[in-house]
Structures are given as C-alpha cells and as structure tokens.
Amino acid sequence: MTIDISTFNPFDPTTQQCPFPHYAQMRADSAVHPVPSIGVHLVTKHDLVMTVLRDPQTYSSMFGGSGMPLSSADREKFVDVMAAGYPRVPTMLTADQPDHTRYRRLVARAFHPKVIAEMEPVIREITVGLIDSWIDKGRIEFVKEFGVPLPVRVIAKALNVPDDRLADFKRWSDDSIAGIGTNITVEQRVQAEYGVNEFQHYFAEQINLRRTEPQDDLLTNLLNASIDDDDPEVTDKRQLDMAEMLSIVQQLLVAGNETTTKTLTEMIRLLAENPAEWEKLKADPSRAEKVVEETLRLSTPTQGMWRILTKDTELGGVQLTKGQRIIIVFASANRDEALYDDPDGFNPDREHLRENLAFGKGIHFCLGANLSRLEGKVAAEELSKRIDTITLSDSNKYEYFPSFMLRGLTNLEVEFTAATGAR
C-alpha cells in the first residue's frame, strides 16, 4: 500500500502512534524528505544517516534544545524562568568539537565499560526487588511497576539520590523531555523549565556538598574530573563548572531512565507478542543480549535527532543549504530494507544487529549505551527466570507518548503466571 507522504506531519497524533509506514515510503521515494510545515528535512536511510553522523563538521549538533525553535516573542516568555536557574549551556548532545571532545574526556571515565560492569550486582538487586514486589499479583501495569522504577533507581543510585527523592527525580526527568518532539504550548514549556530549575538547585547543592564531603558517586567523579596535561586533542583543560555539570547530569538523567523505560516496555511487549522468542529466552538466558539489541533496533526509543548545516551540501541527491535543520531518523534507518531482511519483524538472530543506530554512532555515540544495555540484559534474564507465561491484557490501547522524537508506550497491562518456585 502506498502511503501519502506529501503532507507528512510529525505532530499528527495518528502518525505518532505508528510512523513506520511513512518512513518506509520515504526510504523508497524520498530518502531526504522535506517537511515544509516545520522547516526540516528528514533523513531516513541507514547509509545517509551514517553519512551525517560521520561528518560533524558539516552537520553540526549546535542546534540548541531538542524542541521546535521558538519565535523571538515566545523566547521572551522564558526570560524570568531562565534567570531563576543556572545557564542552560550546550554540552555533550548539543556541542561540537573541540568543546565536545573536552566534555567527552571529562565524563568518559565515569562510564568506562569496567565501571558500568561493576554496577551489575546493584542492577540485579533492584531488578529482583521489583519483581518480588508484584510476582504474586498475576497482572501488572508494566510501565509503572517495572519500566519506570528500574532505570530511575539505577541512575539515582549512580547519582546518590535518596529514595525519598525518587518521585522528584522522575518528575524532573519528565520536565526535561516535555518539549522534545512534542507540540505542547509555550506556557507548558515554560512550566517545565521551572521544574528544570528545581532540578538544578537540588543538584547544585549536592555537588557543593561533595567539595567538602566527597562520596563514591558520579557527582564526585564529575566534580573531580580532569584532563591529562599531555592530551594533544584538548587545549581547554578546565574542569567542569557548575552549569556544565548540571547540563551533563540533566542529560544523564534523561538518557539514563527515559529511553531505558521505553526499551524495557517494548521488550516485554515484543516477547509477549512472539511467544516462541520468549520460550527461547527462558530456555537459554544467554540470548538476553540479542533480545535487547533487537528491541533497540525495532523500537528505537530515541527516534531521531536534530542537526544543523554549517555549509551548503548535497545529501541523497537533495541540495541543502547552510543553516538548514535536518532530523536524522534513527527509527527509520533501523528498519532499512537495504540492511535488514524483514525489517519490521522481531528476530534476535538476524544479521547486522549491532549496526543499529539506537544509540547513534560517531563522536556523539551515547555514553550511557553500556548501562542501558546492561539494565535490559539483567531485566530479560530475571523476568524470564521468574515468569512462566506472559500475555498482553485485552484492555491495552497501546498508546504512545505524543512525541516524534521520544517514542514509548504510556502504559502496558501484562498478565503472567509465575514460574515454579518464583514466589
């Protein structure tokens, strides 16, 4: 069936629920597709997305926030709220080289694979504790009772956030993503920024406490992070200032729980819809990594990301001009027929699995990828160990968060039978 993409609107509620047929049509007919209504081009094929990711000099990440650009009149409405917080400085996600290299150096050690691997016992303890809390019920709302609390507690543990602030932690995360790929009002975006201010003041206080009372946590690591004097790639060897640390912590907060929540929820849905794969996982828990990777490819919680052109260039036969904004659509690239057979199917044994772009590639490859993958692996192992059968409740409406950038189910009712001895 041919899909009309001439009037494609990424904010259309129906399209947001399932954009994949539109992306498939774009890959076939218009791989770099103009969307005049929001003044962007969507880049939809895997090879073209890779071209963009490999050329940060042409395709800049200095696009500001991840929401839609504001008019000058609307920007005025943010003056007071911004003045009440710390400066929103570009780091990591929204920085180019050489600044990006400096940030990456200062943060990378805290996310070294060895450091992340050492978190596995804590992740497993949290996972088992959550399953214990509902294993006798036979039915749960998965997002609320597992998808949200697992990654929230894990990243909160890394940041040493006490249990009595977990609700605030989640609320601050929601405020941080409120305007990402959504069509909320300017007033709603302003209100979300007040929540970001609250987040900033809490963590600024915590960081300052660690100046005199260092702890074994990520905040202390950020505070003490330094660049080697003989590092030839970084000339600006300053330690992170407060605004930079808060920006990085905010990005870790979002990347550390929002995307993982969405991945965990999609994973359990896909396994319930593909009972043969659930049985394979139960019989062989070592398949967990494959299951997580295929979930990431198929669901791609971060559907896309902005870039801005630094010069005139041609991409996929389309002429782009300096200053134009594009969106590289990871979700479309991950279903590219040129790379994946039966791209809409769930097949953890498929080829090229690790070539998926769920975490990006290149200099902006997600630092939290190893942590997210580890949480997914542990969750798959423990869920398949403790649960015998899973089914999706008939009451499910399968409604997705209204964003064309962050895609995930708002809730998911799951019915299950506990494995023998699981209680």
Secondary structure, 3 states (H helix, E strand, C coil): CCCCCCCCCCCCHHHHHCCHHHHHHHHHHCCEEEECCCCEEEECCHHHHHHHHCCCCCEECCCCCCCCCCCHHHHHCCHHHHHCCCCCCCCHHHCCCCHHHHHHHHHHHHHCHHHHHCCHHHHHHHHHHHHHHHCCCCEEEHHHHHHCHHHHHHHHHHCCCCHHHHHHHHHHHHHHHCCCCCCCCHHHHHHHHHHHHHHHHHHHHHHHHHHHCCCCCHHHHHHHCCCCCCCCCCCCCCCCCHHHHHHHHHHHHHHHHHHHHHHHHHHHHHHHHCHHHHHHHHHCHHHHHHHHHHHHHHHCCECCEEEEECCCEEECCEEECCCCEEEECHHHHCCCCCCCCCCCCCCCCCCCHHHCCCCCCHHHCCCCHHHHHHHHHHHHHHHHHHEEEEEECCCCCCCECCCCCECCECCCEEEEEECCCCC
